[in-house]
Amino acid sequence: HEHTIITGTNLACSLSSSKLWDESRSFLLDQLLPAAHQSLGADHDLTLKGKRILADTHVLNPKHTRDDILEAETIIQDVIQRRRRVFGPAHPQTHDAEQALSLVREKLAQPVGLA
């Protein structure tokens, strides 16, 4: 149900905002994203928002590893591809994801230990 997914997205965002990245990531991977994929589909806006929050949990967590950043890059690339196809290249959320990808790539370009 879409309202349940909206509530779950808000919870994941709140967990991340509270710097509870591991909890947010677990919730997204174990519950929210599977439910969103099943009920709304992989290209739905709420599913893509959930994936974007998941990528953020990898990047914003100060304990992230290079592999976390690489995983975030992969997630965001998928989000961009889907947003371009479904919503178009000029959509604000497409631009937002493209900016996020630029930041991830900047982190990847930093020497190990500074990302």
URJO-V257975 format. One record per residue. SS is DSSP state (2 for helix, 1 for strand, 0 for the rest). OMEGA is omega in whole degrees, -180 to 180 (NA if undefined). Layout:
SS/OMEGA ; SS/OMEGA
//
This chain:
0/-173 ; 2/-180 ; 2/177 ; 2/179 ; 2/177 ; 2/179 ; 2/178 ; 2/177 ; 2/178 ; 2/178 ; 2/179 ; 2/178 ; 2/179 ; 2/177 ; 2/178 ; 2/179 ; 2/178 ; 0/179 ; 0/175 ; 0/-173 ; 2/-180 ; 2/179 ; 2/179 ; 2/-179 ; 2/179 ; 2/179 ; 2/-179 ; 2/-176 ; 2/-174 ; 2/-172 ; 2/-169 ; 2/-176 ; 2/175 ; 2/179 ; 2/179 ; 2/178 ; 2/-176 ; 2/-173 ; 2/-175 ; 0/-178 ; 0/-175 ; 0/-176 ; 0/-178 ; 0/-179 ; 2/-179 ; 2/176 ; 2/-180 ; 2/175 ; 2/178 ; 2/179 ; 2/179 ; 2/176 ; 2/178 ; 2/178 ; 2/179 ; 2/180 ; 2/178 ; 2/-173 ; 2/-173 ; 2/180 ; 0/-178 ; 0/178 ; 0/-176 ; 0/176 ; 0/176 ; 2/177 ; 2/176 ; 2/-179 ; 2/177 ; 2/177 ; 2/177 ; 2/179 ; 2/180 ; 2/180 ; 2/-177 ; 2/176 ; 2/177 ; 2/179 ; 2/-180 ; 2/-179 ; 2/-179 ; 2/180 ; 2/178 ; 2/-177 ; 2/-174 ; 2/-173 ; 2/179 ; 0/-177 ; 0/-178 ; 0/-178 ; 0/-179 ; 2/179 ; 2/174 ; 2/178 ; 2/179 ; 2/179 ; 2/178 ; 2/177 ; 2/178 ; 2/179 ; 2/177 ; 2/179 ; 2/178 ; 2/-179 ; 2/174 ; 2/178 ; 2/-180 ; 2/180 ; 2/180 ; 0/176 ; 0/180 ; 0/-179 ; 0/179 ; 0/-179 ; 0/NA
//
